[in-house]
Amino acid sequence: MGVRYLFFLMLFIFSFAHSEERKIAIVGAGPAGLSAAIYAARAMHEVVLYTGHRDSQLLKTEQVDNYIGAPEVSGFNLMEKMLSQLKGLNIELIERNVVALSKEGHRYRIEDKNGDVRTYKAVIFATGSVAKTLHLENEDQLWGRGLSTCALCDGNLFKGKDVVVIGGGNSALEEALYLSRIARRVYIVHRRDSFRGDKTLQEALRKQSNIITCMDSEVVKLNQGNGSLTGIELISKSKKKRSEIRVSGVFYAIGSMPNTQCLDSNDFKDILGSGGEVVTTKWGVVTDMPGFFVAGDVADRRFSQAITAAGDGCKAALEMDAYIGQR
Ligand SMILES: Cc1cc2nc3c(=O)[nH]c(=O)nc-3n(C[C@H](O)[C@H](O)[C@H](O)COP(=O)(O)OP(=O)(O)OC[C@H]3O[C@@H](n4cnc5c(N)ncnc54)[C@H](O)[C@@H]3O)c2cc1C
């Protein structure tokens, strides 16, 4: 009896340890992480999905009109639809943030917010990014009510209206140019007296008659009426003059912060870019660290769309599958 008990105990421990060894981790439950989870689970991998606080950037938008197959859907409902697609798949959900991710031999060690530690043979990192904001007084109430960080996403809501873009780098110039085709007038407000963005973009901006530049100026207030944005107040820095512009939309284009704080700075220093993003070497998802893949806005500084993030998730899962197959 004792020997049989010992045998089954050892079998249990062995199979548990073995099954732990086979698992792969996906960190993040936005379009990138969820799409990666679906592809990885369907390829028969045992997936552990760290969802964090489930605060995908997509939840910041009232309406998504450009996700193929799901027209006129709110960001919240689109995320719910994506999550519901996990049902019935072999995916273990851990609804906590990852606080530390490091290398342990050939494996990756993940510690979550509760202090639980597990190691994985491969990781798909899809934690997204957070747009920088000015932290003005009523920002929180105005997201999706005139205030946005994504012209490509929300620009169409302002057809024939006046809008403001805040920023002076390439993304601000690109957003202003994009919006100039949709909006009546586009103001671009920059706190310095010259733009940082490429000369060619600056030239294109100058040619666009409905773009008005407000240099050396800082936005100090967002005005609102009936719960929606109605304009901005700005101060010209050198003249100390305060003025108001009435607009229906304001787009922050002052950069974003990839969510890479949990990556161990020693292990990951060679694959982190100057803006904190993960640098990829192939297909936008493969990195220089074997077994460590990325997907979505945490690495993508150019497109930052739900559909491109979901596409990255698919690619990362397929590359991860090929990597494990080769091993
Ligand atoms: C205002 C606004 C409007 C937008 N509108 C549109 C639109 O209309 N159409 C469109 O295509 N795109 C839109 N976007 C862009 C879109 O939201 C993003 O491109 C997309 O969500 C990126 O997906 P992702 O999975 O890379 O990151 P996210 O969707 O941001 O998801 C990141 C996930 O990682 C998790 N996470 C973060 N840190 C940790 C951690 N340490 N541990 C565990 N989990 C973690 C988060 O909780 C979240 O679940 C909009 C963005 C904004 C800000």
PDBQT file of the ligand as one rigid body, heavy atoms in Angstrom, charges set to zero:
ROOT
HETATM    1  C1  LIG A 401      -8.506  57.170 -26.893  1.00  0.00    +0.000 C 
HETATM    2  C2  LIG A 401      -8.115  55.987 -27.735  1.00  0.00    +0.000 A 
HETATM    3  C3  LIG A 401      -8.958  55.606 -28.756  1.00  0.00    +0.000 A 
HETATM    4  C4  LIG A 401      -8.611  54.517 -29.552  1.00  0.00    +0.000 A 
HETATM    5  N1  LIG A 401      -9.459  54.145 -30.558  1.00  0.00    +0.000 NA
HETATM    6  C5  LIG A 401      -9.108  53.131 -31.379  1.00  0.00    +0.000 A 
HETATM    7  C6  LIG A 401      -9.953  52.770 -32.467  1.00  0.00    +0.000 A 
HETATM    8  O1  LIG A 401     -11.013  53.366 -32.684  1.00  0.00    +0.000 OA
HETATM    9  N2  LIG A 401      -9.531  51.740 -33.260  1.00  0.00    +0.000 N 
HETATM   10  C7  LIG A 401      -8.340  51.092 -33.065  1.00  0.00    +0.000 A 
HETATM   11  O2  LIG A 401      -8.036  50.178 -33.825  1.00  0.00    +0.000 OA
HETATM   12  N3  LIG A 401      -7.539  51.419 -32.050  1.00  0.00    +0.000 NA
HETATM   13  C8  LIG A 401      -7.881  52.423 -31.207  1.00  0.00    +0.000 A 
HETATM   14  N4  LIG A 401      -7.043  52.798 -30.195  1.00  0.00    +0.000 N 
HETATM   15  C9  LIG A 401      -5.739  52.119 -30.079  1.00  0.00    +0.000 C 
HETATM   16  C10 LIG A 401      -5.909  50.763 -29.420  1.00  0.00    +0.000 C 
HETATM   17  O3  LIG A 401      -6.609  50.900 -28.207  1.00  0.00    +0.000 OA
HETATM   18  C11 LIG A 401      -4.534  50.141 -29.158  1.00  0.00    +0.000 C 
HETATM   19  O4  LIG A 401      -3.747  50.201 -30.305  1.00  0.00    +0.000 OA
HETATM   20  C12 LIG A 401      -4.682  48.684 -28.724  1.00  0.00    +0.000 C 
HETATM   21  O5  LIG A 401      -5.497  48.592 -27.582  1.00  0.00    +0.000 OA
HETATM   22  C13 LIG A 401      -3.304  48.070 -28.441  1.00  0.00    +0.000 C 
HETATM   23  O6  LIG A 401      -3.491  46.764 -28.016  1.00  0.00    +0.000 OA
HETATM   24  P1  LIG A 401      -2.439  46.048 -27.050  1.00  0.00    +0.000 P 
HETATM   25  O7  LIG A 401      -3.011  44.709 -26.788  1.00  0.00    +0.000 OA
HETATM   26  O8  LIG A 401      -1.083  46.188 -27.585  1.00  0.00    +0.000 OA
HETATM   27  O9  LIG A 401      -2.463  46.921 -25.703  1.00  0.00    +0.000 OA
HETATM   28  P2  LIG A 401      -3.692  47.245 -24.744  1.00  0.00    +0.000 P 
HETATM   29  O10 LIG A 401      -4.972  47.091 -25.462  1.00  0.00    +0.000 OA
HETATM   30  O11 LIG A 401      -3.415  48.552 -24.117  1.00  0.00    +0.000 OA
HETATM   31  O12 LIG A 401      -3.647  46.082 -23.654  1.00  0.00    +0.000 OA
HETATM   32  C14 LIG A 401      -2.592  45.966 -22.739  1.00  0.00    +0.000 C 
HETATM   33  C15 LIG A 401      -2.958  44.903 -21.726  1.00  0.00    +0.000 C 
HETATM   34  O13 LIG A 401      -1.832  44.623 -20.901  1.00  0.00    +0.000 OA
HETATM   35  C16 LIG A 401      -2.228  44.611 -19.531  1.00  0.00    +0.000 C 
HETATM   36  N5  LIG A 401      -1.056  44.936 -18.727  1.00  0.00    +0.000 N 
HETATM   37  C17 LIG A 401      -0.317  46.070 -18.699  1.00  0.00    +0.000 A 
HETATM   38  N6  LIG A 401       0.706  45.936 -17.823  1.00  0.00    +0.000 NA
HETATM   39  C18 LIG A 401       0.608  44.688 -17.307  1.00  0.00    +0.000 A 
HETATM   40  C19 LIG A 401       1.371  43.952 -16.354  1.00  0.00    +0.000 A 
HETATM   41  N7  LIG A 401       2.439  44.467 -15.749  1.00  0.00    +0.000 N 
HETATM   42  N8  LIG A 401       0.983  42.689 -16.068  1.00  0.00    +0.000 NA
HETATM   43  C20 LIG A 401      -0.103  42.126 -16.676  1.00  0.00    +0.000 A 
HETATM   44  N9  LIG A 401      -0.855  42.788 -17.589  1.00  0.00    +0.000 NA
HETATM   45  C21 LIG A 401      -0.501  44.048 -17.891  1.00  0.00    +0.000 A 
HETATM   46  C22 LIG A 401      -3.363  45.646 -19.466  1.00  0.00    +0.000 C 
HETATM   47  O14 LIG A 401      -4.169  45.437 -18.328  1.00  0.00    +0.000 OA
HETATM   48  C23 LIG A 401      -4.093  45.312 -20.760  1.00  0.00    +0.000 C 
HETATM   49  O15 LIG A 401      -4.918  44.202 -20.558  1.00  0.00    +0.000 OA
HETATM   50  C24 LIG A 401      -7.376  53.825 -29.336  1.00  0.00    +0.000 A 
HETATM   51  C25 LIG A 401      -6.548  54.213 -28.291  1.00  0.00    +0.000 A 
HETATM   52  C26 LIG A 401      -6.905  55.281 -27.500  1.00  0.00    +0.000 A 
HETATM   53  C27 LIG A 401      -6.002  55.671 -26.362  1.00  0.00    +0.000 C 
ENDROOT
TORSDOF 0
